[in-house]
Amino acid sequence: MIYATASHLCCCGCGSEVVTPLTPTDWRLTFDGTTVSLDPSIGNWSFPCQSHYWITRSRTRWSNHWSKERVNFSRAIDSKRKQDFYEKESLTSSTPSKSKAKENWLYRILQCLR
């Protein structure tokens, strides 16, 4: 699958359409035959509602409010992780190496916060 997205109406009820790209560096969609899960969490930081939640087994699990600083920190880590992933993809190395993002201290901190 080259291009794929999952979309849903924001779980807070505001009516905004949430579009989540399904790529190795964005979200993963899991269907177990009955329920749907999206991973990682969905943070609607550009919506007025600023909602943040997980969809796991077709249920919404709400997260705490994130400050602007935490949102910006998370975006910076996501950007670095994507950059590292696609740089690694473009290399024609026969031996796969660990992603630089996982060695990055910012990445490790964000994983602890989630």
For each residue, the residues with C-beta under 8 A, 3 or more apart:
1: 4 22
2:
3:
4: 1 21 22 23 29
5: 19 20 21 22
6: 19 20 22 27 29 38
7: 17 18 19 20
8: 11 17 18 55
9: 15 16 17 18
10: 13 14 15 16 17 18 44 47 49 51
11: 8 42 51 53 55 60
12: 44 49 51
13: 10
14: 10 47 48 49 51
15: 9 10
16: 9 10 44 47 49
17: 7 8 9 10
18: 7 8 9 10 42 44
19: 5 6 7
20: 5 6 7 26 27 29 38 42
21: 4 5 26 27
22: 1 4 5 6 26 27 28 29
23: 4 26 27
24: 85
25: 78 81 82 85 86
26: 20 21 22 23
27: 6 20 21 22 23 38 39 40 42
28: 22 38 39
29: 4 6 20 22 36 37 38
30: 36 37 38 39
31: 35 36
32: 35 37 57
33:
34: 58
35: 31 32 57 58 59
36: 29 30 31 55 57 58
37: 29 30 32 55 56 57 58
38: 6 20 27 28 29 30 42 54 55
39: 27 28 30 54 56
40: 27 54 114
41: 52 53 54 63 114
42: 11 18 20 27 38 51 52 53 54 55
43: 51 52 63 66 71 74
44: 10 12 16 18 47 49 50 51 52
45: 50 66 71
46:
47: 10 14 16 44 50 51
48: 14
49: 10 12 14 16 44
50: 44 45 47 65 66
51: 10 11 12 14 42 43 44 47 62
52: 41 42 43 44 62 63 64 65 66
53: 11 41 42 60 61 62 63
54: 38 39 40 41 42 60 61 63
55: 8 11 36 37 38 42 58 59 60 61
56: 37 39 59 61
57: 32 35 36 37
58: 34 35 36 37 55
59: 35 55 56
60: 11 53 54 55
61: 53 54 55 56
62: 51 52 53
63: 41 43 52 53 54 66
64: 52
65: 50 52
66: 43 45 50 52 63 70 71 74
67: 70 71
68: 71 72
69: 72 73
70: 66 67 73 74 113
71: 43 45 66 67 68 74 75
72: 68 69 75 76
73: 69 70 76 77 106 110
74: 43 66 70 71 77 78 110
75: 71 72 78 79
76: 72 73 79 80 106
77: 73 74 80 81 101 104 106 107 110
78: 25 74 75 81 82
79: 75 76 82 83
80: 76 77 83 84 101 104 106 107
81: 25 77 78 84 85 99 101 104 107
82: 25 78 79 85 86
83: 79 80 86 87
84: 80 81 87 88 99 100 101 104
85: 24 25 81 82 88 89 99 101
86: 25 82 83 89 90
87: 83 84 90 91
88: 84 85 91 97 99 100
89: 85 86
90: 86 87
91: 87 88
92:
93: 96 97
94:
95:
96: 93
97: 88 93
98: 102 103
99: 81 84 85 88 102 103
100: 84 88 103 104
101: 77 80 81 84 85 104 107
102: 98 99 107 108
103: 98 99 100 107
104: 77 80 81 84 100 101 107 108
105: 108 109
106: 73 76 77 80 109 110
107: 77 80 81 101 102 103 104 110 111
108: 102 104 105 111 112
109: 105 106 112 113
110: 73 74 77 106 107 113 114
111: 107 108 114
112: 108 109
113: 70 109 110
114: 40 41 110 111
